[in-house]
């Protein structure tokens, strides 16, 4: 019985390591450095100097983004969220429009 349990645990550990290796790297994303070109008055649209345009859907995130100003440095993380490096790492969820 103990031997069966040990073998089952080894198989489970190997399976977990395999899944982490395969899916862990697929989920990992990189963040690209950019700077803000403009932010709409209500914080619902952010344009970066690279030309990328993002929509900020969440009202709470729009409040945060409304205080962001041109020339601040941001990280664009997988076109899913922006992190403002000059605003203590504030993060907003975004949808890329362009």
N, C-alpha and C positions, 0 to 999 in steps of 0.2 A: 504494500500500500504506500509506504513512504517513498519507494523507488518510483512508483507511478506518479506521485505528486511532484517529485523532483523533476522528472522528465517533462511533465506538463508545464511546470514553472519555467524550465529552460526554453521550451517551445514558445511560451507566451512572451518571455523576455526577448527572444530573437525576433518574433513578429513585431513587437513594439519598436525595437531598434530599427528594423527594416522600414516600418511605416514612418518613423521619424526621419529617417534618411531620405526617403522618397518624397513624402509630403511636406516635411519641414522646410526643405529647400525650395519647394515649389511655392509655398506660402510666403516665404521671406521676400521682402520687397526692398528696393533701394529708394532713396530720396535724392532728388536732384536739386542743387542750389539754384536759386533764381532771386529776383527782386520784384517788388511791387511796382507796377506802372500806374495803376489807378484802382480805386475802390469806390463803388457807388455809395451815395449818401446813406442809404439804408443798410449797407453791408451785404446786399444780396448778390452782387457781381464783383469779382476780382479779376483784374487784367494784370498779367505778369509781363516783365520786360522781354521775355522770350516770345511774346505774342499769344501765349496760352490764355484762354478765357474760361473762368469757372463760375458756376452758379452755387451759391450757398443757400441750401434749402431750409435748414433748421433755424427757427427764429432766435434761439439762444446763441447760435454760432454767428448769426447776422449781427447781433448786438456787439459781439466781440470784434468781428471783422470791420464794423463801421468805424472803429477807432484806429484801424491800421492806416498807414499813410505811405505815399509813394517813396521809393528808395529803400524801404525796410527790406531786410533780407529774409527770405522764406525758404523752406524746404518743401518741394512738391513730392509727395510720397505716393507714387503709383497712381496719380490722378484721382486719388480717393480722399486725401486730406492735405491741407497745407499747414505747416508749422511756422509761426512767425518767430524767427530767432531774436528779433529786437524787442519783442513783447513778452519776455520771460517764457518763451516756448508755447504761447497760446496755440491751440490746434483747432481747426474748423474742418468739418466734413464738407466735401465739395463734389460737384458733378462737372466734368469737363464739357464745355460747349464748343470750344474751338482749339 
